[in-house]
Amino acid sequence: MHILSWIILGVAAGWVTGRVLKGNQYGPWVDIIMGIAGALGGGFLIQYSFPERNEVVSTALSAILGAVALTVITASVNGRKRYA
């Protein structure tokens, strides 16, 4: 059940992060896919690093942070500009 919530959070985080990082190098679908990948990575990392703290809130927050981190890192490596 956690995986489904991570995917949903990854879609939202990837889309929002892609909107914040305005650029024309790749589109919203890639942002969403990177958000999902980051969310799954972050969720699994926290869930298996700290098995005694298997809470929905901590894994959800780590999934969001993973999605945002992967999207931002990929954007900065590819040279996308951030407009705030």
N, CA, C and O atoms as a DFTB+ gen file, in Angstrom:
336 C
 N C O
     1  1       0.820      -1.201       0.000
     2  2       0.000       0.000       0.000
     3  2       0.861       1.262       0.000
     4  3       0.470       2.290      -0.552
     5  1       2.036       1.173       0.623
     6  2       2.918       2.334       0.636
     7  2       3.371       2.696      -0.776
     8  3       3.503       3.874      -1.110
     9  1       3.606       1.691      -1.592
    10  2       4.130       1.939      -2.935
    11  2       3.143       2.753      -3.767
    12  3       3.551       3.640      -4.516
    13  1       1.870       2.466      -3.644
    14  2       0.859       3.232      -4.388
    15  2       0.853       4.699      -3.946
    16  3       0.750       5.599      -4.779
    17  1       0.962       4.936      -2.649
    18  2       0.997       6.321      -2.169
    19  2       2.277       7.017      -2.619
    20  3       2.254       8.212      -2.915
    21  1       3.399       6.287      -2.676
    22  2       4.644       6.895      -3.159
    23  2       4.527       7.288      -4.620
    24  3       5.022       8.341      -5.020
    25  1       3.875       6.451      -5.424
    26  2       3.706       6.758      -6.839
    27  2       2.834       7.997      -7.017
    28  3       3.144       8.863      -7.835
    29  1       1.756       8.084      -6.262
    30  2       0.872       9.254      -6.352
    31  2       1.604      10.510      -5.906
    32  3       1.501      11.552      -6.554
    33  1       2.344      10.421      -4.803
    34  2       3.115      11.569      -4.333
    35  2       4.223      11.927      -5.315
    36  3       4.525      13.105      -5.508
    37  1       4.825      10.927      -5.932
    38  2       5.868      11.176      -6.928
    39  2       5.342      11.888      -8.160
    40  3       6.012      12.764      -8.708
    41  1       4.142      11.516      -8.602
    42  2       3.517      12.196      -9.742
    43  2       3.312      13.673      -9.412
    44  3       3.661      14.552     -10.201
    45  1       2.746      13.930      -8.244
    46  2       2.479      15.317      -7.849
    47  2       3.774      16.100      -7.663
    48  3       3.893      17.224      -8.150
    49  1       4.736      15.523      -6.970
    50  2       5.998      16.233      -6.713
    51  2       6.784      16.455      -7.997
    52  3       7.365      17.524      -8.183
    53  1       6.813      15.485      -8.869
    54  2       7.513      15.642     -10.144
    55  2       6.881      16.709     -11.016
    56  3       7.584      17.505     -11.638
    57  1       5.567      16.729     -11.062
    58  2       4.885      17.729     -11.878
    59  2       5.113      19.133     -11.335
    60  3       5.417      20.056     -12.090
    61  1       4.963      19.291     -10.007
    62  2       5.148      20.613      -9.402
    63  2       6.591      21.082      -9.554
    64  3       6.835      22.245      -9.876
    65  1       7.545      20.189      -9.324
    66  2       8.947      20.569      -9.462
    67  2       9.272      20.924     -10.909
    68  3      10.036      21.855     -11.160
    69  1       8.708      20.202     -11.847
    70  2       8.908      20.535     -13.253
    71  2       8.333      21.887     -13.620
    72  3       8.884      22.584     -14.472
    73  1       7.235      22.268     -12.990
    74  2       6.651      23.592     -13.244
    75  2       7.515      24.702     -12.648
    76  3       7.609      25.789     -13.218
    77  1       8.143      24.433     -11.508
    78  2       9.009      25.430     -10.883
    79  2      10.278      25.614     -11.704
    80  3      10.764      26.736     -11.846
    81  1      10.817      24.533     -12.242
    82  2      12.026      24.579     -13.060
    83  2      11.628      24.811     -14.509
    84  3      11.566      23.873     -15.303
    85  1      11.362      26.047     -14.841
    86  2      10.875      26.352     -16.178
    87  2      12.016      26.192     -17.178
    88  3      13.052      26.845     -17.061
    89  1      11.822      25.352     -18.122
    90  2      12.821      25.111     -19.156
    91  2      12.195      24.321     -20.277
    92  3      11.096      23.784     -20.135
    93  1      12.882      24.251     -21.372
    94  2      12.319      23.574     -22.534
    95  2      13.110      22.344     -22.947
    96  3      13.013      21.912     -24.095
    97  1      13.887      21.774     -22.042
    98  2      14.708      20.643     -22.445
    99  2      13.944      19.345     -22.454
   100  3      14.186      18.510     -23.325
   101  1      13.049      19.140     -21.545
   102  2      12.179      17.977     -21.581
   103  2      10.851      18.346     -20.956
   104  3      10.741      19.347     -20.249
   105  1       9.851      17.535     -21.220
   106  2       8.484      17.919     -20.900
   107  2       7.974      17.395     -19.572
   108  3       8.726      16.828     -18.779
   109  1       6.693      17.591     -19.343
   110  2       6.092      17.208     -18.069
   111  2       6.074      15.698     -17.837
   112  3       6.094      15.253     -16.689
   113  1       6.036      14.905     -18.904
   114  2       6.017      13.446     -18.710
   115  2       7.326      12.959     -18.104
   116  3       7.322      12.075     -17.247
   117  1       8.428      13.521     -18.536
   118  2       9.722      13.127     -17.972
   119  2       9.829      13.607     -16.530
   120  3      10.378      12.904     -15.682
   121  1       9.309      14.795     -16.246
   122  2       9.292      15.285     -14.864
   123  2       8.488      14.344     -13.966
   124  3       8.896      14.049     -12.843
   125  1       7.359      13.883     -14.461
   126  2       6.509      12.978     -13.680
   127  2       7.198      11.625     -13.478
   128  3       7.144      11.056     -12.388
   129  1       7.836      11.120     -14.519
   130  2       8.544       9.840     -14.396
   131  2       9.707       9.965     -13.422
   132  3       9.940       9.064     -12.616
   133  1      10.437      11.070     -13.490
   134  2      11.524      11.280     -12.528
   135  2      10.981      11.443     -11.110
   136  3      11.609      10.993     -10.151
   137  1       9.834      12.076     -10.973
   138  2       9.207      12.196      -9.663
   139  2       8.829      10.845      -9.092
   140  3       9.032      10.591      -7.905
   141  1       8.283       9.981      -9.923
   142  2       7.928       8.634      -9.470
   143  2       9.180       7.857      -9.072
   144  3       9.202       7.196      -8.033
   145  1      10.217       7.938      -9.898
   146  2      11.460       7.216      -9.592
   147  2      12.089       7.722      -8.295
   148  3      12.558       6.928      -7.479
   149  1      12.101       9.025      -8.107
   150  2      12.649       9.588      -6.877
   151  2      11.821       9.230      -5.659
   152  3      12.366       8.969      -4.587
   153  1      10.517       9.219      -5.818
   154  2       9.638       8.866      -4.708
   155  2       9.817       7.407      -4.306
   156  3       9.875       7.088      -3.118
   157  1       9.902       6.530      -5.290
   158  2      10.129       5.122      -4.971
   159  2      11.493       4.918      -4.320
   160  3      11.624       4.157      -3.361
   161  1      12.504       5.600      -4.845
   162  2      13.836       5.496      -4.250
   163  2      13.875       6.020      -2.827
   164  3      14.429       5.368      -1.942
   165  1      13.300       7.175      -2.599
   166  2      13.267       7.742      -1.253
   167  2      12.438       6.931      -0.287
   168  3      12.816       6.754       0.871
   169  1      11.318       6.441      -0.754
   170  2      10.457       5.627       0.099
   171  2      11.120       4.325       0.509
   172  3      11.092       3.947       1.680
   173  1      11.723       3.633      -0.466
   174  2      12.413       2.385      -0.152
   175  2      13.628       2.618       0.731
   176  3      13.916       1.818       1.621
   177  1      14.339       3.705       0.488
   178  2      15.524       4.011       1.286
   179  2      15.175       4.181       2.756
   180  3      15.845       3.611       3.617
   181  1      14.153       4.943       3.054
   182  2      13.763       5.153       4.445
   183  2      13.125       3.901       5.034
   184  3      13.391       3.555       6.185
   185  1      12.295       3.225       4.264
   186  2      11.608       2.054       4.794
   187  2      12.594       0.948       5.162
   188  3      12.424       0.285       6.184
   189  1      13.607       0.746       4.352
   190  2      14.539      -0.346       4.631
   191  2      15.740       0.091       5.452
   192  3      16.435      -0.756       6.014
   193  1      16.001       1.385       5.538
   194  2      17.070       1.869       6.410
   195  2      16.631       1.873       7.867
   196  3      17.418       1.567       8.763
   197  1      15.387       2.217       8.093
   198  2      14.837       2.286       9.446
   199  2      13.578       1.425       9.515
   200  3      12.475       1.970       9.514
   201  1      13.706       0.099       9.577
   202  2      12.516      -0.759       9.534
   203  2      11.606      -0.606      10.757
   204  3      10.417      -0.915      10.678
   205  1      12.146      -0.133      11.883
   206  2      11.302       0.039      13.061
   207  2      10.412       1.278      12.951
   208  3       9.409       1.378      13.658
   209  1      10.761       2.216      12.082
   210  2       9.950       3.421      11.873
   211  2       9.219       3.328      10.543
   212  3       9.441       4.144       9.648
   213  1       8.374       2.365      10.418
   214  2       7.632       2.157       9.181
   215  2       6.292       2.890       9.265
   216  3       5.228       2.271       9.289
   217  1       6.368       4.206       9.310
   218  2       5.174       5.036       9.417
   219  2       4.825       5.621       8.057
   220  3       5.694       5.815       7.206
   221  1       3.582       5.890       7.873
   222  2       3.116       6.451       6.608
   223  2       3.672       7.857       6.412
   224  3       4.075       8.210       5.304
   225  1       3.700       8.657       7.463
   226  2       4.132      10.049       7.326
   227  2       5.617      10.128       6.977
   228  3       5.993      10.880       6.078
   229  1       6.464       9.370       7.667
   230  2       7.902       9.460       7.400
   231  2       8.248       8.923       6.016
   232  3       9.100       9.493       5.334
   233  1       7.610       7.848       5.590
   234  2       7.898       7.342       4.255
   235  2       7.318       8.249       3.176
   236  3       7.902       8.377       2.100
   237  1       6.183       8.877       3.447
   238  2       5.602       9.811       2.470
   239  2       6.487      11.042       2.316
   240  3       6.722      11.498       1.197
   241  1       6.978      11.581       3.422
   242  2       7.858      12.742       3.339
   243  2       9.157      12.407       2.618
   244  3       9.649      13.207       1.823
   245  1       9.709      11.240       2.889
   246  2      10.938      10.856       2.203
   247  2      10.676      10.613       0.718
   248  3      11.553      10.871      -0.107
   249  1       9.506      10.131       0.367
   250  2       9.160       9.957      -1.041
   251  2       9.063      11.300      -1.746
   252  3       9.539      11.444      -2.872
   253  1       8.456      12.280      -1.100
   254  2       8.367      13.621      -1.687
   255  2       9.749      14.228      -1.839
   256  3      10.067      14.786      -2.889
   257  1      10.579      14.129      -0.802
   258  2      11.935      14.673      -0.875
   259  2      12.761      13.971      -1.949
   260  3      13.535      14.615      -2.657
   261  1      12.599      12.658      -2.073
   262  2      13.311      11.933      -3.113
   263  2      12.895      12.368      -4.504
   264  3      13.738      12.507      -5.391
   265  1      11.613      12.583      -4.702
   266  2      11.109      13.013      -6.014
   267  2      11.619      14.399      -6.374
   268  3      12.068      14.631      -7.496
   269  1      11.549      15.307      -5.430
   270  2      12.023      16.667      -5.679
   271  2      13.531      16.668      -5.903
   272  3      14.026      17.337      -6.810
   273  1      14.261      15.921      -5.080
   274  2      15.723      15.890      -5.201
   275  2      16.146      15.339      -6.561
   276  3      17.018      15.915      -7.212
   277  1      15.549      14.245      -6.995
   278  2      15.930      13.664      -8.284
   279  2      15.609      14.612      -9.434
   280  3      16.411      14.750     -10.358
   281  1      14.467      15.258      -9.394
   282  2      14.091      16.175     -10.466
   283  2      15.009      17.398     -10.497
   284  3      15.416      17.835     -11.573
   285  1      15.338      17.953      -9.329
   286  2      16.210      19.129      -9.263
   287  2      17.634      18.776      -9.679
   288  3      18.265      19.524     -10.426
   289  1      18.138      17.654      -9.206
   290  2      19.502      17.252      -9.568
   291  2      19.619      17.004     -11.067
   292  3      20.585      17.438     -11.695
   293  1      18.656      16.319     -11.636
   294  2      18.682      16.065     -13.072
   295  2      18.572      17.364     -13.858
   296  3      19.246      17.531     -14.874
   297  1      17.746      18.268     -13.408
   298  2      17.594      19.552     -14.098
   299  2      18.879      20.370     -14.023
   300  3      19.264      21.008     -15.003
   301  1      19.546      20.357     -12.870
   302  2      20.770      21.143     -12.754
   303  2      21.910      20.520     -13.564
   304  3      22.752      21.243     -14.097
   305  1      21.944      19.213     -13.658
   306  2      22.966      18.554     -14.472
   307  2      22.744      18.852     -15.949
   308  3      23.701      19.032     -16.702
   309  1      21.498      18.904     -16.356
   310  2      21.176      19.178     -17.757
   311  2      21.179      20.666     -18.096
   312  3      21.014      21.028     -19.261
   313  1      21.363      21.528     -17.110
   314  2      21.476      22.956     -17.369
   315  2      20.171      23.709     -17.431
   316  3      20.135      24.804     -17.992
   317  1      19.093      23.171     -16.880
   318  2      17.834      23.907     -16.871
   319  2      17.930      25.049     -15.878
   320  3      18.594      24.930     -14.848
   321  1      17.285      26.129     -16.178
   322  2      17.302      27.304     -15.302
   323  2      16.112      27.279     -14.362
   324  3      15.032      26.800     -14.708
   325  1      16.332      27.801     -13.173
   326  2      15.260      27.886     -12.188
   327  2      14.838      29.337     -12.050
   328  3      15.658      30.216     -11.785
   329  1      13.565      29.570     -12.231
   330  2      13.006      30.914     -12.064
   331  2      12.097      30.892     -10.864
   332  3      11.143      30.116     -10.819
   333  1      12.377      31.724      -9.899
   334  2      11.556      31.757      -8.678
   335  2      10.685      32.974      -8.662
   336  3       9.924      33.176      -7.716
